[in-house]
Amino acid sequence: MASPGNLATRVLAAVVLAPAVLAAIYFGGWIFAAALAVAGFIGLHEWFSLVGVKGRDRLQIAGQLCLAAVVAVVYLVGLAEALILLGLWTTAVLALAMAAGHRHFLLVGLGIPYVGVPLVLMIWLREQPDDGWGLVMWLFLVVWATDIGGYFAGRAIGGPKLAPRISPKKTWAGLGGAAAAAAVTGAVTAYYLGYPAPTLALAAGLGGLLAVVAQLGDLLESALKRRFNAKDSGALIPGHGGILDRIDGLLAAAPAMAILYFVFNGSVWS
């Protein structure tokens, strides 16, 4: 179990940040897009720092310009155009990294879609005319429940490790707790959003599914940090680490949520 002091720091940071995030989701529009752009700027900076791109390198500048451009395009024009731009810009940054002889040029290029695609999809989801704010609110609450459930279940129960070579502290019990917390949160949130009873069971199932996806996202970032011998992606948030340490699960869950919504064309919530 985490020390009382560290746990208190984590809780205090969450209490300060959570209302601001929820407010941005509620108001949507340019406020939500700008909030995601700021998080993306910081997250991409952390990614580049992890893989060895330091300071105001032209790769950093090109990557952050890309994020600004795709956020503006998805908000003002559309999803397809933003994803096309993101793909072209990623290719350009990858070419720059190769030309500069960067040792980890593939990881440099990967950082842009890793951060950019989920941000673009979350803005797209929030802009859905009928239930955009509810979809994104549900997504964030489910991912937060995943983190909380996994944290406490893993430390209270312990047991076999989930992926000891990647993240030694994660356990199968933690994954079970994460899925259970996400399922309950998914159903309760759907209830308060006014969805009918048949949808509540579906929301619970989807919550549990997204918890697994979010945990995979957490493991992916843990693998990157282990590859470069880093404990955290940064030190911006007291008790939590960097932005990427807080949104790694969200970056994995957001595309899964968008795919589900796109495939079912909204009927998943009807």
N, C-alpha and C positions, 0 to 999 in steps of 0.2 A: 504494500500500500504506500502511496506517496506520503511524504512527510506532511504534517499539518500545515506548516508554513507554506510549502509549495502548493498544496491544494488550495489554501486560502487565496494565494496569489492568482491561481488559475480561475477560481470562481469570481474574484473581484474583476479580473480582466474581462471575463465573459459578461458579467453584469453591466459593465460600462459599454461594451461593444454591441451586445445583442439588440438593445433598443434602437440604436442607430441603424443597424442592418434591417431590422423589421420596418422601420420608418421608410427607408429607401425602397423596400419592396412595396410597401403600401402606396406610396406616392407614384412610383413607377416613372415612366417617361425619361426625360433627360437626367433626373436625379438618380434613378437606378442605374442608367447607363454610365453616368459619370462615376458613381461609386464603384462599379465593376471595373471601369477603366483604371481608376487609382489602384485598386487591388491587383489588377493585371500588371500594371507598371512595376509595382513592388515585387510581385511574384516572379515576373520575368527577370528582373534584376537579380533576385535570389538564385534563380535557375542558372543564369549566366555566370554568377559568381561561383556557384558550386562546380561548374564544368570548366572553370579557368578563364573566363572572359572578365577582365578586371576594369574598373574605372569607367571612363567615358569612351570606351572602345567603339569603333564605328559599327561593330556588330550589335552592341547594346543600343546605340542610337537607332539603327535600322529596325531592330526588333520592336522597340517602343513606339517608333513612328508607325509601324505596321499595326500595333494594337490600337493606337489612336484612330487610324484610318478605318479599320474594320468595325470598330465600335460605332463610328459615325455612319458608315455605310449600312450596317444592319439596322440602325435606328431610323435613318432617313430614307433608305432605298429598299433594301430587302435582304433576306437570308442568303439566297443563292449568290447574289453579287458579292456579299461579304465573304462567303466561303471561297469563292473563286479568287478574290483578291488575297485572301489569307494564303491560299495555295501558291499563288504566284510569288508573293513576298517571301514565303518560306523558302521557295526554290532559290530566290535571289540571295537570301542570307546564307543559305547552305553553300552556294557558289562562292560568296565572299569568304566564308570560313575556310573552304578548301583552298582558295587562292592565297589566303594568308598563312596556309600551312598549319592551321590549328589542329592539335593532336586529336581533339574530340569533336571534329566538325559535324559528325552526325548528331551528336547530342546537342550541339549548339542549334542546329536546325530544328530538331525535335521540340525544343523548348517553346517555339512560337505556336505551333498547333496545340501543344499540350496545355498551354494557358489560354490561347486565343479561341479555340473551337468551343470549349465550354462557356466562355464569356459570351460569345456571339449567340449561342443557343439559349442561354438564360435570358438575354435581352429579347430574343425572338419569342420565347415562351411568355415573358411578361407582357409583350405587346399583343397577345391574343385577345380579341375584343370582348369575349364573354367571360372567360374565367382565368385570364392571365395572372392576375395577382394571387388568386387562390392556388394555382398550380405551383407558382414559384414559392409561395409561403409554405405550402405542403412539402415541397422539395427540401427547403432549408431546415424546417423543423424535423423532418425525418433524418436528415444527415446529422444534425446536432444530436438527436436521440441515439443514433448509431454510435457516435463518439462517446457519449455519456454512458450508455449501456455497456459498451465494450470495455470502457475504462474500469468501471466498478465491478462488473462481473468477472473480468479477468483477474483482478487483484483480490477479490473476495473468495473466488473459487480456485483459481490457479489451474493446475493440471497440465496435460500435454501441450507442448508448444505448437503454434500454428505454422510458423515458418522460421525456425530458430536461426537459420543462416542469414536471414534478411532482417528480421525484427525479433530479437530474443525475448522480448517482454510480451508479445502477443500469444494468446492461447486459444484453443478451440472453445473453451468456456466463454472467453471474451467475445468470440464471434457469435456464439449462441445468444449471449446477453445483448449484443448489438442488434441482432436480427429481431429478438423479442421486443426490445425497446422501440425499434423502428416500426414494427408491425402495430404495436399498441398506439404509438404516436400517429401513424398513418391513418388508422381508423378513427381515433378521437378527433384529429384535425379535420378529416372529411366530414365527420358529424357536425362539428361547429361551423363548417363552411356550408352546411345545408344540403348535403347530398343524401339521397334515399338509402334505406337499409341495405339493399343488395350491393350498393357501391361500397359500403363500409367494409365488407368482407374482402372485396377486391382491393380496396385501399390498404388493408392490413397485409394482404399477400404481396402487393407491390412494394410496400414499405420494407418487408423482410427481404425481398429480392434486391432492392436498392441498397440495403445495408451490406449485403455481400459484395455488391459492386463497389460501394464506397470503401470497404475494407481492402479490396484489391487495389484501389487507388492509393490507399495509405501504404500498402506494401510496395507499390511501384516507387513512391517517393522515398521510402525507407531504403530500397535497393540502390537508388541514386546516391543517397547520403552515405551509405556504407561503401559504395564504390569509391567515393572521394573522401572517406574518413571524416565525415562531418556529423556532429551530433544533431544539430538543427539546421534548417535552411537559413535562419537568420535569428535576430534577437529583438525584433520589433515589439512583440507582444509579451509582456512579463508572464512567466510561468508556462508559456505555450511555444515560444520560439518565433519563427518567422511566419509570414503570410502563407507560404506553401505548406507549412506544418499544420495550419488551421484549415486550409481549403483543399487539401489533397483528395479527401473523400468526395467533396463536392465536385471537383474537376472530373472525377470519374462518373459520378451519379448523374450529373446534368445531361451529358449526351445520351445516357440510357433513358432518362425521363423524356427527352426530346424525341427520341426514336419511337418510344411507346406512344406519345401523343401524335406524332406524325403518322404512324402506321394506322392507328385507330381513328385518326382525324377528329379527336375530341370525344369520340363515343365511349372511350374508356371511363369517362366521368359522368356519363348520362344515366 
